[in-house]
Amino acid sequence: MFLALALIVGSMMLLRNSAHSMKISDEKMKKIQARKAEIEAEESAEDREW
């Protein structure tokens, strides 16, 4: 039981630490934000149709 708990906690800590090391370039981030805004605009237009 303790081993399973230790494995889960250890893997969660490893995942948390590795999440900060993933850098996204400014250009890619701008593309992501533009695409997100486009999708939100489409969804908003669909909501108004209802």
PDBQT receptor file of N, H, CA, C and O in Angstrom, charges set to zero:
ATOM      1  N   MET A   1       0.828  -1.199   0.000  1.00  0.00    +0.000 N 
ATOM      2  CA  MET A   1       0.000   0.000   0.000  1.00  0.00    +0.000 C 
ATOM      3  C   MET A   1       0.869   1.259   0.000  1.00  0.00    +0.000 C 
ATOM      4  O   MET A   1       0.637   2.195  -0.764  1.00  0.00    +0.000 OA
ATOM      5  N   PHE A   2       1.882   1.255   0.882  1.00  0.00    +0.000 N 
ATOM      6  H   PHE A   2       2.070   0.494   1.503  1.00  0.00    +0.000 HD
ATOM      7  CA  PHE A   2       2.770   2.411   0.957  1.00  0.00    +0.000 C 
ATOM      8  C   PHE A   2       3.545   2.591  -0.340  1.00  0.00    +0.000 C 
ATOM      9  O   PHE A   2       3.768   3.715  -0.789  1.00  0.00    +0.000 OA
ATOM     10  N   LEU A   3       3.952   1.484  -0.935  1.00  0.00    +0.000 N 
ATOM     11  H   LEU A   3       3.771   0.571  -0.570  1.00  0.00    +0.000 HD
ATOM     12  CA  LEU A   3       4.709   1.548  -2.191  1.00  0.00    +0.000 C 
ATOM     13  C   LEU A   3       3.863   2.173  -3.297  1.00  0.00    +0.000 C 
ATOM     14  O   LEU A   3       4.359   2.993  -4.070  1.00  0.00    +0.000 OA
ATOM     15  N   ALA A   4       2.604   1.793  -3.374  1.00  0.00    +0.000 N 
ATOM     16  H   ALA A   4       2.202   1.127  -2.746  1.00  0.00    +0.000 HD
ATOM     17  CA  ALA A   4       1.717   2.356  -4.401  1.00  0.00    +0.000 C 
ATOM     18  C   ALA A   4       1.533   3.856  -4.183  1.00  0.00    +0.000 C 
ATOM     19  O   ALA A   4       1.567   4.631  -5.139  1.00  0.00    +0.000 OA
ATOM     20  N   LEU A   5       1.341   4.260  -2.951  1.00  0.00    +0.000 N 
ATOM     21  H   LEU A   5       1.314   3.630  -2.175  1.00  0.00    +0.000 HD
ATOM     22  CA  LEU A   5       1.176   5.678  -2.632  1.00  0.00    +0.000 C 
ATOM     23  C   LEU A   5       2.451   6.456  -2.959  1.00  0.00    +0.000 C 
ATOM     24  O   LEU A   5       2.388   7.560  -3.500  1.00  0.00    +0.000 OA
ATOM     25  N   ALA A   6       3.597   5.879  -2.631  1.00  0.00    +0.000 N 
ATOM     26  H   ALA A   6       3.648   4.982  -2.192  1.00  0.00    +0.000 HD
ATOM     27  CA  ALA A   6       4.875   6.533  -2.923  1.00  0.00    +0.000 C 
ATOM     28  C   ALA A   6       5.076   6.676  -4.427  1.00  0.00    +0.000 C 
ATOM     29  O   ALA A   6       5.568   7.704  -4.890  1.00  0.00    +0.000 OA
ATOM     30  N   LEU A   7       4.702   5.661  -5.190  1.00  0.00    +0.000 N 
ATOM     31  H   LEU A   7       4.302   4.825  -4.815  1.00  0.00    +0.000 HD
ATOM     32  CA  LEU A   7       4.818   5.730  -6.651  1.00  0.00    +0.000 C 
ATOM     33  C   LEU A   7       3.932   6.829  -7.224  1.00  0.00    +0.000 C 
ATOM     34  O   LEU A   7       4.357   7.582  -8.100  1.00  0.00    +0.000 OA
ATOM     35  N   ILE A   8       2.714   6.918  -6.734  1.00  0.00    +0.000 N 
ATOM     36  H   ILE A   8       2.369   6.306  -6.023  1.00  0.00    +0.000 HD
ATOM     37  CA  ILE A   8       1.781   7.935  -7.231  1.00  0.00    +0.000 C 
ATOM     38  C   ILE A   8       2.289   9.333  -6.903  1.00  0.00    +0.000 C 
ATOM     39  O   ILE A   8       2.321  10.202  -7.774  1.00  0.00    +0.000 OA
ATOM     40  N   VAL A   9       2.682   9.553  -5.663  1.00  0.00    +0.000 N 
ATOM     41  H   VAL A   9       2.656   8.847  -4.956  1.00  0.00    +0.000 HD
ATOM     42  CA  VAL A   9       3.177  10.872  -5.257  1.00  0.00    +0.000 C 
ATOM     43  C   VAL A   9       4.446  11.224  -6.024  1.00  0.00    +0.000 C 
ATOM     44  O   VAL A   9       4.603  12.362  -6.467  1.00  0.00    +0.000 OA
ATOM     45  N   GLY A  10       5.347  10.272  -6.184  1.00  0.00    +0.000 N 
ATOM     46  H   GLY A  10       5.220   9.348  -5.825  1.00  0.00    +0.000 HD
ATOM     47  CA  GLY A  10       6.589  10.516  -6.913  1.00  0.00    +0.000 C 
ATOM     48  C   GLY A  10       6.346  10.868  -8.364  1.00  0.00    +0.000 C 
ATOM     49  O   GLY A  10       6.977  11.778  -8.900  1.00  0.00    +0.000 OA
ATOM     50  N   SER A  11       5.435  10.153  -9.002  1.00  0.00    +0.000 N 
ATOM     51  H   SER A  11       4.922   9.414  -8.567  1.00  0.00    +0.000 HD
ATOM     52  CA  SER A  11       5.154  10.446 -10.412  1.00  0.00    +0.000 C 
ATOM     53  C   SER A  11       4.451  11.789 -10.570  1.00  0.00    +0.000 C 
ATOM     54  O   SER A  11       4.677  12.489 -11.557  1.00  0.00    +0.000 OA
ATOM     55  N   MET A  12       3.602  12.160  -9.616  1.00  0.00    +0.000 N 
ATOM     56  H   MET A  12       3.418  11.592  -8.814  1.00  0.00    +0.000 HD
ATOM     57  CA  MET A  12       2.949  13.470  -9.674  1.00  0.00    +0.000 C 
ATOM     58  C   MET A  12       3.971  14.596  -9.523  1.00  0.00    +0.000 C 
ATOM     59  O   MET A  12       3.879  15.614 -10.208  1.00  0.00    +0.000 OA
ATOM     60  N   MET A  13       4.934  14.418  -8.638  1.00  0.00    +0.000 N 
ATOM     61  H   MET A  13       5.009  13.591  -8.082  1.00  0.00    +0.000 HD
ATOM     62  CA  MET A  13       5.969  15.435  -8.461  1.00  0.00    +0.000 C 
ATOM     63  C   MET A  13       6.843  15.541  -9.707  1.00  0.00    +0.000 C 
ATOM     64  O   MET A  13       7.223  16.641 -10.108  1.00  0.00    +0.000 OA
ATOM     65  N   LEU A  14       7.161  14.413 -10.314  1.00  0.00    +0.000 N 
ATOM     66  H   LEU A  14       6.853  13.519  -9.988  1.00  0.00    +0.000 HD
ATOM     67  CA  LEU A  14       7.956  14.409 -11.542  1.00  0.00    +0.000 C 
ATOM     68  C   LEU A  14       7.205  15.113 -12.663  1.00  0.00    +0.000 C 
ATOM     69  O   LEU A  14       7.797  15.888 -13.414  1.00  0.00    +0.000 OA
ATOM     70  N   LEU A  15       5.930  14.855 -12.780  1.00  0.00    +0.000 N 
ATOM     71  H   LEU A  15       5.450  14.226 -12.170  1.00  0.00    +0.000 HD
ATOM     72  CA  LEU A  15       5.108  15.492 -13.804  1.00  0.00    +0.000 C 
ATOM     73  C   LEU A  15       5.039  17.001 -13.582  1.00  0.00    +0.000 C 
ATOM     74  O   LEU A  15       5.133  17.773 -14.536  1.00  0.00    +0.000 OA
ATOM     75  N   ARG A  16       4.879  17.417 -12.345  1.00  0.00    +0.000 N 
ATOM     76  H   ARG A  16       4.803  16.790 -11.570  1.00  0.00    +0.000 HD
ATOM     77  CA  ARG A  16       4.829  18.848 -12.028  1.00  0.00    +0.000 C 
ATOM     78  C   ARG A  16       6.139  19.535 -12.394  1.00  0.00    +0.000 C 
ATOM     79  O   ARG A  16       6.131  20.629 -12.959  1.00  0.00    +0.000 OA
ATOM     80  N   ASN A  17       7.255  18.904 -12.078  1.00  0.00    +0.000 N 
ATOM     81  H   ASN A  17       7.262  18.015 -11.619  1.00  0.00    +0.000 HD
ATOM     82  CA  ASN A  17       8.560  19.499 -12.377  1.00  0.00    +0.000 C 
ATOM     83  C   ASN A  17       8.825  19.566 -13.871  1.00  0.00    +0.000 C 
ATOM     84  O   ASN A  17       9.421  20.535 -14.341  1.00  0.00    +0.000 OA
ATOM     85  N   SER A  18       8.400  18.570 -14.624  1.00  0.00    +0.000 N 
ATOM     86  H   SER A  18       7.916  17.783 -14.242  1.00  0.00    +0.000 HD
ATOM     87  CA  SER A  18       8.661  18.561 -16.064  1.00  0.00    +0.000 C 
ATOM     88  C   SER A  18       7.741  19.525 -16.807  1.00  0.00    +0.000 C 
ATOM     89  O   SER A  18       8.052  19.927 -17.928  1.00  0.00    +0.000 OA
ATOM     90  N   ALA A  19       6.633  19.897 -16.214  1.00  0.00    +0.000 N 
ATOM     91  H   ALA A  19       6.380  19.570 -15.303  1.00  0.00    +0.000 HD
ATOM     92  CA  ALA A  19       5.701  20.809 -16.886  1.00  0.00    +0.000 C 
ATOM     93  C   ALA A  19       6.318  22.190 -17.059  1.00  0.00    +0.000 C 
ATOM     94  O   ALA A  19       6.005  22.880 -18.029  1.00  0.00    +0.000 OA
ATOM     95  N   HIS A  20       7.176  22.605 -16.155  1.00  0.00    +0.000 N 
ATOM     96  H   HIS A  20       7.430  22.045 -15.366  1.00  0.00    +0.000 HD
ATOM     97  CA  HIS A  20       7.787  23.930 -16.237  1.00  0.00    +0.000 C 
ATOM     98  C   HIS A  20       8.891  23.993 -17.277  1.00  0.00    +0.000 C 
ATOM     99  O   HIS A  20       9.233  25.081 -17.740  1.00  0.00    +0.000 OA
ATOM    100  N   SER A  21       9.456  22.857 -17.654  1.00  0.00    +0.000 N 
ATOM    101  H   SER A  21       9.178  21.973 -17.278  1.00  0.00    +0.000 HD
ATOM    102  CA  SER A  21      10.583  22.861 -18.581  1.00  0.00    +0.000 C 
ATOM    103  C   SER A  21      10.145  22.903 -20.042  1.00  0.00    +0.000 C 
ATOM    104  O   SER A  21      10.991  23.029 -20.927  1.00  0.00    +0.000 OA
ATOM    105  N   MET A  22       8.862  22.801 -20.314  1.00  0.00    +0.000 N 
ATOM    106  H   MET A  22       8.175  22.698 -19.595  1.00  0.00    +0.000 HD
ATOM    107  CA  MET A  22       8.374  22.821 -21.690  1.00  0.00    +0.000 C 
ATOM    108  C   MET A  22       8.150  24.270 -22.121  1.00  0.00    +0.000 C 
ATOM    109  O   MET A  22       7.134  24.881 -21.789  1.00  0.00    +0.000 OA
ATOM    110  N   LYS A  23       9.096  24.795 -22.848  1.00  0.00    +0.000 N 
ATOM    111  H   LYS A  23       9.922  24.300 -23.118  1.00  0.00    +0.000 HD
ATOM    112  CA  LYS A  23       9.008  26.180 -23.314  1.00  0.00    +0.000 C 
ATOM    113  C   LYS A  23       8.340  26.219 -24.686  1.00  0.00    +0.000 C 
ATOM    114  O   LYS A  23       8.615  25.377 -25.541  1.00  0.00    +0.000 OA
ATOM    115  N   ILE A  24       7.472  27.190 -24.889  1.00  0.00    +0.000 N 
ATOM    116  H   ILE A  24       7.248  27.874 -24.194  1.00  0.00    +0.000 HD
ATOM    117  CA  ILE A  24       6.816  27.400 -26.178  1.00  0.00    +0.000 C 
ATOM    118  C   ILE A  24       7.314  28.731 -26.715  1.00  0.00    +0.000 C 
ATOM    119  O   ILE A  24       7.330  29.732 -25.998  1.00  0.00    +0.000 OA
ATOM    120  N   SER A  25       7.721  28.739 -27.978  1.00  0.00    +0.000 N 
ATOM    121  H   SER A  25       7.709  27.926 -28.560  1.00  0.00    +0.000 HD
ATOM    122  CA  SER A  25       8.239  29.973 -28.566  1.00  0.00    +0.000 C 
ATOM    123  C   SER A  25       7.127  31.018 -28.650  1.00  0.00    +0.000 C 
ATOM    124  O   SER A  25       5.943  30.682 -28.669  1.00  0.00    +0.000 OA
ATOM    125  N   ASP A  26       7.527  32.282 -28.700  1.00  0.00    +0.000 N 
ATOM    126  H   ASP A  26       8.489  32.555 -28.684  1.00  0.00    +0.000 HD
ATOM    127  CA  ASP A  26       6.553  33.376 -28.773  1.00  0.00    +0.000 C 
ATOM    128  C   ASP A  26       5.693  33.263 -30.025  1.00  0.00    +0.000 C 
ATOM    129  O   ASP A  26       4.492  33.530 -29.993  1.00  0.00    +0.000 OA
ATOM    130  N   GLU A  27       6.324  32.864 -31.130  1.00  0.00    +0.000 N 
ATOM    131  H   GLU A  27       7.300  32.647 -31.155  1.00  0.00    +0.000 HD
ATOM    132  CA  GLU A  27       5.584  32.731 -32.394  1.00  0.00    +0.000 C 
ATOM    133  C   GLU A  27       4.506  31.657 -32.283  1.00  0.00    +0.000 C 
ATOM    134  O   GLU A  27       3.372  31.847 -32.724  1.00  0.00    +0.000 OA
ATOM    135  N   LYS A  28       4.877  30.535 -31.690  1.00  0.00    +0.000 N 
ATOM    136  H   LYS A  28       5.798  30.381 -31.332  1.00  0.00    +0.000 HD
ATOM    137  CA  LYS A  28       3.921  29.435 -31.537  1.00  0.00    +0.000 C 
ATOM    138  C   LYS A  28       2.799  29.837 -30.576  1.00  0.00    +0.000 C 
ATOM    139  O   LYS A  28       1.640  29.487 -30.796  1.00  0.00    +0.000 OA
ATOM    140  N   MET A  29       3.141  30.568 -29.516  1.00  0.00    +0.000 N 
ATOM    141  H   MET A  29       4.083  30.853 -29.337  1.00  0.00    +0.000 HD
ATOM    142  CA  MET A  29       2.135  31.011 -28.553  1.00  0.00    +0.000 C 
ATOM    143  C   MET A  29       1.149  31.966 -29.209  1.00  0.00    +0.000 C 
ATOM    144  O   MET A  29      -0.046  31.909 -28.921  1.00  0.00    +0.000 OA
ATOM    145  N   LYS A  30       1.631  32.844 -30.086  1.00  0.00    +0.000 N 
ATOM    146  H   LYS A  30       2.602  32.891 -30.320  1.00  0.00    +0.000 HD
ATOM    147  CA  LYS A  30       0.741  33.763 -30.800  1.00  0.00    +0.000 C 
ATOM    148  C   LYS A  30      -0.210  32.992 -31.700  1.00  0.00    +0.000 C 
ATOM    149  O   LYS A  30      -1.387  33.339 -31.798  1.00  0.00    +0.000 OA
ATOM    150  N   LYS A  31       0.290  31.942 -32.363  1.00  0.00    +0.000 N 
ATOM    151  H   LYS A  31       1.246  31.661 -32.283  1.00  0.00    +0.000 HD
ATOM    152  CA  LYS A  31      -0.566  31.116 -33.219  1.00  0.00    +0.000 C 
ATOM    153  C   LYS A  31      -1.635  30.416 -32.386  1.00  0.00    +0.000 C 
ATOM    154  O   LYS A  31      -2.794  30.337 -32.792  1.00  0.00    +0.000 OA
ATOM    155  N   ILE A  32      -1.240  29.910 -31.223  1.00  0.00    +0.000 N 
ATOM    156  H   ILE A  32      -0.298  29.975 -30.893  1.00  0.00    +0.000 HD
ATOM    157  CA  ILE A  32      -2.187  29.225 -30.339  1.00  0.00    +0.000 C 
ATOM    158  C   ILE A  32      -3.280  30.191 -29.889  1.00  0.00    +0.000 C 
ATOM    159  O   ILE A  32      -4.463  29.853 -29.917  1.00  0.00    +0.000 OA
ATOM    160  N   GLN A  33      -2.881  31.390 -29.475  1.00  0.00    +0.000 N 
ATOM    161  H   GLN A  33      -1.920  31.665 -29.453  1.00  0.00    +0.000 HD
ATOM    162  CA  GLN A  33      -3.858  32.375 -29.003  1.00  0.00    +0.000 C 
ATOM    163  C   GLN A  33      -4.783  32.829 -30.131  1.00  0.00    +0.000 C 
ATOM    164  O   GLN A  33      -5.977  33.039 -29.912  1.00  0.00    +0.000 OA
ATOM    165  N   ALA A  34      -4.229  32.982 -31.342  1.00  0.00    +0.000 N 
ATOM    166  H   ALA A  34      -3.260  32.812 -31.520  1.00  0.00    +0.000 HD
ATOM    167  CA  ALA A  34      -5.058  33.390 -32.483  1.00  0.00    +0.000 C 
ATOM    168  C   ALA A  34      -6.072  32.303 -32.810  1.00  0.00    +0.000 C 
ATOM    169  O   ALA A  34      -7.238  32.598 -33.072  1.00  0.00    +0.000 OA
ATOM    170  N   ARG A  35      -5.637  31.055 -32.795  1.00  0.00    +0.000 N 
ATOM    171  H   ARG A  35      -4.689  30.816 -32.582  1.00  0.00    +0.000 HD
ATOM    172  CA  ARG A  35      -6.543  29.936 -33.083  1.00  0.00    +0.000 C 
ATOM    173  C   ARG A  35      -7.622  29.822 -32.004  1.00  0.00    +0.000 C 
ATOM    174  O   ARG A  35      -8.781  29.541 -32.308  1.00  0.00    +0.000 OA
ATOM    175  N   LYS A  36      -7.241  30.037 -30.760  1.00  0.00    +0.000 N 
ATOM    176  H   LYS A  36      -6.299  30.265 -30.513  1.00  0.00    +0.000 HD
ATOM    177  CA  LYS A  36      -8.206  29.988 -29.660  1.00  0.00    +0.000 C 
ATOM    178  C   LYS A  36      -9.265  31.070 -29.832  1.00  0.00    +0.000 C 
ATOM    179  O   LYS A  36     -10.454  30.813 -29.645  1.00  0.00    +0.000 OA
ATOM    180  N   ALA A  37      -8.834  32.280 -30.187  1.00  0.00    +0.000 N 
ATOM    181  H   ALA A  37      -7.868  32.488 -30.338  1.00  0.00    +0.000 HD
ATOM    182  CA  ALA A  37      -9.779  33.377 -30.401  1.00  0.00    +0.000 C 
ATOM    183  C   ALA A  37     -10.709  33.062 -31.565  1.00  0.00    +0.000 C 
ATOM    184  O   ALA A  37     -11.900  33.369 -31.513  1.00  0.00    +0.000 OA
ATOM    185  N   GLU A  38     -10.166  32.449 -32.615  1.00  0.00    +0.000 N 
ATOM    186  H   GLU A  38      -9.199  32.200 -32.657  1.00  0.00    +0.000 HD
ATOM    187  CA  GLU A  38     -10.976  32.075 -33.780  1.00  0.00    +0.000 C 
ATOM    188  C   GLU A  38     -12.046  31.051 -33.396  1.00  0.00    +0.000 C 
ATOM    189  O   GLU A  38     -13.204  31.175 -33.793  1.00  0.00    +0.000 OA
ATOM    190  N   ILE A  39     -11.655  30.056 -32.634  1.00  0.00    +0.000 N 
ATOM    191  H   ILE A  39     -10.714  29.955 -32.311  1.00  0.00    +0.000 HD
ATOM    192  CA  ILE A  39     -12.600  29.015 -32.206  1.00  0.00    +0.000 C 
ATOM    193  C   ILE A  39     -13.677  29.614 -31.306  1.00  0.00    +0.000 C 
ATOM    194  O   ILE A  39     -14.856  29.290 -31.446  1.00  0.00    +0.000 OA
ATOM    195  N   GLU A  40     -13.273  30.490 -30.381  1.00  0.00    +0.000 N 
ATOM    196  H   GLU A  40     -12.316  30.754 -30.267  1.00  0.00    +0.000 HD
ATOM    197  CA  GLU A  40     -14.252  31.113 -29.488  1.00  0.00    +0.000 C 
ATOM    198  C   GLU A  40     -15.236  31.978 -30.267  1.00  0.00    +0.000 C 
ATOM    199  O   GLU A  40     -16.418  32.030 -29.926  1.00  0.00    +0.000 OA
ATOM    200  N   ALA A  41     -14.761  32.657 -31.309  1.00  0.00    +0.000 N 
ATOM    201  H   ALA A  41     -13.801  32.615 -31.586  1.00  0.00    +0.000 HD
ATOM    202  CA  ALA A  41     -15.650  33.472 -32.137  1.00  0.00    +0.000 C 
ATOM    203  C   ALA A  41     -16.649  32.585 -32.872  1.00  0.00    +0.000 C 
ATOM    204  O   ALA A  41     -17.829  32.923 -32.969  1.00  0.00    +0.000 OA
ATOM    205  N   GLU A  42     -16.176  31.447 -33.391  1.00  0.00    +0.000 N 
ATOM    206  H   GLU A  42     -15.217  31.173 -33.312  1.00  0.00    +0.000 HD
ATOM    207  CA  GLU A  42     -17.076  30.515 -34.080  1.00  0.00    +0.000 C 
ATOM    208  C   GLU A  42     -18.127  29.973 -33.120  1.00  0.00    +0.000 C 
ATOM    209  O   GLU A  42     -19.306  29.895 -33.463  1.00  0.00    +0.000 OA
ATOM    210  N   GLU A  43     -17.699  29.598 -31.919  1.00  0.00    +0.000 N 
ATOM    211  H   GLU A  43     -16.741  29.661 -31.640  1.00  0.00    +0.000 HD
ATOM    212  CA  GLU A  43     -18.639  29.067 -30.933  1.00  0.00    +0.000 C 
ATOM    213  C   GLU A  43     -19.647  30.129 -30.513  1.00  0.00    +0.000 C 
ATOM    214  O   GLU A  43     -20.823  29.829 -30.309  1.00  0.00    +0.000 OA
ATOM    215  N   SER A  44     -19.195  31.350 -30.385  1.00  0.00    +0.000 N 
ATOM    216  H   SER A  44     -18.240  31.594 -30.550  1.00  0.00    +0.000 HD
ATOM    217  CA  SER A  44     -20.085  32.444 -30.013  1.00  0.00    +0.000 C 
ATOM    218  C   SER A  44     -21.133  32.669 -31.100  1.00  0.00    +0.000 C 
ATOM    219  O   SER A  44     -22.304  32.909 -30.805  1.00  0.00    +0.000 OA
ATOM    220  N   ALA A  45     -20.701  32.589 -32.361  1.00  0.00    +0.000 N 
ATOM    221  H   ALA A  45     -19.749  32.394 -32.600  1.00  0.00    +0.000 HD
ATOM    222  CA  ALA A  45     -21.634  32.754 -33.479  1.00  0.00    +0.000 C 
ATOM    223  C   ALA A  45     -22.648  31.615 -33.499  1.00  0.00    +0.000 C 
ATOM    224  O   ALA A  45     -23.827  31.834 -33.777  1.00  0.00    +0.000 OA
ATOM    225  N   GLU A  46     -22.190  30.399 -33.204  1.00  0.00    +0.000 N 
ATOM    226  H   GLU A  46     -21.233  30.221 -32.979  1.00  0.00    +0.000 HD
ATOM    227  CA  GLU A  46     -23.105  29.251 -33.164  1.00  0.00    +0.000 C 
ATOM    228  C   GLU A  46     -24.117  29.409 -32.035  1.00  0.00    +0.000 C 
ATOM    229  O   GLU A  46     -25.289  29.069 -32.197  1.00  0.00    +0.000 OA
ATOM    230  N   ASP A  47     -23.667  29.925 -30.892  1.00  0.00    +0.000 N 
ATOM    231  H   ASP A  47     -22.715  30.202 -30.761  1.00  0.00    +0.000 HD
ATOM    232  CA  ASP A  47     -24.571  30.124 -29.758  1.00  0.00    +0.000 C 
ATOM    233  C   ASP A  47     -25.654  31.146 -30.090  1.00  0.00    +0.000 C 
ATOM    234  O   ASP A  47     -26.795  31.007 -29.649  1.00  0.00    +0.000 OA
ATOM    235  N   ARG A  48     -25.305  32.162 -30.857  1.00  0.00    +0.000 N 
ATOM    236  H   ARG A  48     -24.378  32.275 -31.215  1.00  0.00    +0.000 HD
ATOM    237  CA  ARG A  48     -26.285  33.188 -31.225  1.00  0.00    +0.000 C 
ATOM    238  C   ARG A  48     -27.320  32.641 -32.202  1.00  0.00    +0.000 C 
ATOM    239  O   ARG A  48     -28.449  33.129 -32.251  1.00  0.00    +0.000 OA
ATOM    240  N   GLU A  49     -26.936  31.629 -32.981  1.00  0.00    +0.000 N 
ATOM    241  H   GLU A  49     -26.019  31.234 -32.942  1.00  0.00    +0.000 HD
ATOM    242  CA  GLU A  49     -27.882  31.034 -33.935  1.00  0.00    +0.000 C 
ATOM    243  C   GLU A  49     -28.993  30.287 -33.219  1.00  0.00    +0.000 C 
ATOM    244  O   GLU A  49     -30.104  30.188 -33.741  1.00  0.00    +0.000 OA
ATOM    245  N   TRP A  50     -28.719  29.769 -32.056  1.00  0.00    +0.000 N 
ATOM    246  H   TRP A  50     -27.817  29.849 -31.632  1.00  0.00    +0.000 HD
ATOM    247  CA  TRP A  50     -29.731  29.031 -31.306  1.00  0.00    +0.000 C 
ATOM    248  C   TRP A  50     -30.676  30.013 -30.754  1.00  0.00    +0.000 C 
ATOM    249  O   TRP A  50     -31.632  29.637 -30.075  1.00  0.00    +0.000 OA
TER     250      TRP A  50
